[in-house]
Amino acid sequence: MGRFCGNRVFRYKSGGSGTRVAGIVLMVIGALMFLIFVPRWVWTSALGIVLISVGFLLWRFGE
């Protein structure tokens, strides 16, 4: 019972903060492109979605 009721501490790796920042920047740029260019051009909206996806992957799995 004790092993299920204990406090769990989740620690993130301290390294890789540069990739996390780059991921956040890519997500912000992608979101802005998606919001600004949705009604105008389809390819820039698709590029915005790709930037958001790549940024999320860098932010989530970056080391």
C-alpha positions in Angstrom: 0.0 0.0 0.0 2.8 2.4 0.8 4.3 2.4 -2.7 1.0 3.5 -4.2 0.2 6.3 -1.8 3.6 8.1 -1.7 4.2 11.5 -3.2 5.6 11.3 -6.7 8.1 13.8 -7.8 8.4 14.4 -11.5 11.7 15.9 -12.5 12.5 17.3 -15.9 16.0 17.2 -17.3 17.8 20.5 -16.8 19.7 20.2 -20.1 18.1 21.1 -23.4 16.6 24.4 -22.5 17.7 25.7 -25.9 15.5 23.2 -27.7 12.6 24.0 -25.5 12.9 27.7 -26.2 13.2 27.0 -29.9 10.1 24.8 -29.7 8.1 27.5 -28.0 9.2 30.1 -30.6 8.3 27.8 -33.5 4.9 27.2 -31.9 4.2 30.9 -31.5 5.3 31.7 -35.0 3.2 28.9 -36.4 0.2 30.0 -34.5 0.5 33.5 -35.7 0.9 32.4 -39.3 -2.1 30.1 -39.0 -4.3 32.9 -37.5 -3.2 35.6 -39.9 -3.1 33.7 -43.2 -6.0 31.2 -42.9 -8.4 33.1 -45.0 -5.8 34.1 -47.6 -3.5 31.3 -48.6 -3.7 27.6 -47.9 0.0 26.8 -48.2 0.9 29.4 -45.5 -1.7 27.9 -43.2 -0.2 24.4 -43.8 3.2 25.8 -43.0 1.9 27.3 -39.8 0.5 23.9 -38.8 3.8 22.2 -39.6 5.7 24.8 -37.5 3.4 24.3 -34.6 3.9 20.5 -34.8 7.7 20.7 -35.1 7.8 23.2 -32.3 5.7 21.0 -30.0 7.9 18.0 -30.7 11.0 20.0 -29.9 9.4 21.4 -26.8 8.2 18.0 -25.6 11.1 15.7 -26.5 14.0 18.1 -26.7 17.0 17.2 -24.7 
